[in-house]
Amino acid sequence: MFKRIGPGVLIAAAFIGPGTVTACTLAGVEFGHALLWAMLLSILATIVLQEMSARLGIITQRGLADVIKEELQTPWVRMLVIGIILCAIVIGNAAYEAGNIGGATLGLEAMFGSEFSSFYPFIIGGLAFFLLYIGNYRTLEKVFVSLVLVMSISFLLTAIITKPDVSKVLEGLFFPKMPDGSLLMVIALVGTTVVPYNLFLHASLISEKWKSKDDLGSVRRDTFISISLGGVVSMAIIIAASAIPGGSQWCHGSCKRLGAPIW
């Protein structure tokens, strides 16, 4: 089973970053279970979009940018679109990675104290650079599979420990409503889950794992299971955060330390 796990896990790991954790925590603290439907909608949209991207990757054996470049026949239009895509990916990834390093720094401070906190970003950034420099897909896959499993177990256990009201959880999932002041939070939940540059990542990684269109069933299974698992983790964060006593003031103080905007 684990040999058949593929790029879907990396996509799940990519959208469960500090922005997602922050948005889900604030959503749970401020609105309880009321916005679980927004996360469910986001996950369904992500599955559809990522499955399309994965299907394109395995059939063409090329990345999404290459396909776009080929389909656009007018030279100046092609250059303009490719330039916009590259700028969006570079700026988006830089901002996202800054949030990742900030979140990981807070984690290390919680574990080892803040005495050497000024060195933590360099350690984390160096480790990330090393993993990317190796350029070995198998290595990255194993690292992220392990991280996603640890995150899943941690957040799910936390949500279970809070003993949530199952009826309220189901109501929040399947009966959409928009409490006062929740519009920006819904946008944040969608925006931190449906990540556009994951479409480019997924299409490219698929060709590293699978080479034949006969593997399309495995690709779809991997996408559905991995992203669904990521969605369960995000929902578990919302459920756990809704149990924080008097949490709004506490949460805003803690999330502010992250220093990364969520919308």
N, C-alpha and C positions, 0 to 999 in steps of 0.2 A: 504493500500500500504506500509506504513512504517513498519507494523508488518512483512512483507515479505522480508524486506531488511535484508541481512545477512552478512556473512564474507567478501563479495566482497568489501564492504566499508572499512573494515580494511586493505585489501590488497592495495586499492587505497591510503589510508592514509599512508601506509608504504612506497610506492615508491615515493610519493610526499614529499621528505625530502629536506634538505639543498643542497644535491648534485644535485638533479633534478632542484631545483630553480636556483642554481648557473650555471649549464650547460645550461639550457634554456635561462637564462639571457644573458650569454656570446654569445650563438648562435644567439640570436636576435640582440644583439649589433654589433657583428662582421660580420654577414652574412645576416642580415635582415630576410626575409621570405624564404630564399633559402633552409633551412634545415628542413622545416616543414615536408617534406616527410619522413625524418629519424624518427621523432617522431611518425608519422602515422604508419610506419613500426614497430616501437617498440611496439606500443599499440596493433596492430594486433597480433604480436608474443606473447605478454603478455596474451592476451585473450585466444589464443590457448593453451598455456602452463598451465595457471591457470585453464582453463576448464577441462583439462586432470587431473590435480591434484585434483580438486573438485570432479570430477566423481569417481576417485579412492577412495577418502575419504568417499563418501556417499555409495558406493557399498560395500566396505570392512569394513566401520565403524572403520578404524584405520588410523594412521598417515603414511606418506610416508616412514619414517625411519623404522617403523615396517614391512611394506611390503617388503622393500629392504632386511631387515634382514632375512625374511622368504624365499625370493626367492634365496638368495645366500646360497648354500648348503655346500660349502667348508669352514670349520671353520676359517682358517687363512685369506682367502679372505674376508669373512664376517667381521671379526674383523678389517682388514685393511680398508675396505671401510667405515664401520661405524665410525672408528676413524678419517678418513679424513673428513667425513661429519660433525662430531661433531666439529672438529678443525675449519673447514671453517665457520660453523655457529657461533661459539663463537667469533672468531676473527672478522668475518664480522659484527656481531651484535654490538660488542664493538666499532668498528670503526664508524659504522653507527650511533650509539647512541651518540658518542662523537660529531659527526656533528650535530645531532638533538639538543643537549644541547647548542652547540655553536650558532646555528641559532636562537634558542629560546632566548638566552641571548641577541643577537643583537636586537631582537624584543622588549624585555623588556627595553633595553636601549633607544630605539627609543620612547617608550611610557612614561617611568618614569625617564629618565635621567640616567647618568652613575655614580651617587654619590654612589650607593650601588651595582655597577656592580659585585663586587667580591662575593657577596652573591647570585646572580641570578642563577649560575650553581647549587648551593646546593639546592636552592628552587625547581628548575625544576627537578633535579635528585630525590629529595625527593618525589615530587608529582608523578613522573613516577613510583618510587618504591612502593608508596602507592597503586596506581591503580593496579599494577601487583600483589602486596601482597594480595589484596582483592581476586583476582582470579575469579572474577565474570564476566563471558563472557557478560552478559546483560549490566552490567555497562560500560564495555569497549566499547561495541557496540554503546551505546547511546552517549558516549563521542566523539567517532570518527565520528559518523554520523554527529553530530553537527559541529565538526571541518571541516570536508570535505565540508559541505554545506556553511560554512562561507568562506572558502578558494575559493570555486567555484564562489560564488557571487562576492567576492572581485576581483579576477583576471579577471573574465569575464567583469565586469564593467570597470576595468582599461583598458582592451583591447579595449572595445567599445569606451571609452572616447578618445583614441588616434586616432580614425577615420581612421582605416587602409584601404589601397587600396584593395578592395575585389578581384580584378583580380590578383594582386600579391600574395595574400594569396592562392588563388586557384592554381595559377601556382606553388607556392612553395610546395603545398600538392601533386599535381598529376603529376608534371613534374620534376622528380629527376635530380639533378645536383650536382656536387662536386666542389665548388669554391676552388681556390688555398688555401692550408693550412687548409682545413676543415676536413681532415680525422680523426684527434684526436677528434674533436668536435662531429662528427657522432658517434664514438665509445663511447664517454661520454654520449650522449643522449640515446643510446641503453643500455649501462651498468647501468645507473641510473634508468632505467624503467623496464627492464627485470631482476628482482632481484631473484637469485636462491633460497635463503632461504624463499622467499614468497611461494614457492611451498610446503615446509614443513608446513608452517603456515596455508595455505589454507586447505590442506588435513586434518589437525588436527581440525581446527575450524568448518569444515562442519559438523562433527559428533555432535557438540554441538548444532547446529541449526536444522538439519534435520536428521531423523532416517530411512527413508524408500526410496527405489529406486523410488517410485512413485513421490517423490519430485524432481526428476532429472530436470524436466522442470523449476522449481523455482530456482534451483541451477544455471542452465545455464543463466537464465534471470538475476539473481542477479550478476553473474560474468560479463556478457556482459555490463550491464548498469553501474555498479560501476566503472569498469576499463575504459570504454569509457568516463565516466565523469572525471576520473583522467587524461585521455589523453587530453580532452578538456581544462582542467586547465593548463596542461603543454604547450599546443599550445598557450593558451592565454598569458602565460608568455613570450613566444618567440615573439608574435605579439606586446605585450606592450613594451618589451625591444627594439624592432627594432625602436621604436619612440623616444628613449632617445637621445637628441641632443648631438652630439660629444661624444657618450657614451663610447667608448672603454676605454679611460683612466679612466673615472669615475668608470666604472664597475669593472675594474681590481683592483682599489683601494678599492672599497667596498667589493668585493668578497674575497680579500686577508685577510680582517679582520675576515672572517669566520673561517679561519685557517684549513679548511677541504679540502683535495684534491678531485678533481672530476674525475680523471682518474689515 
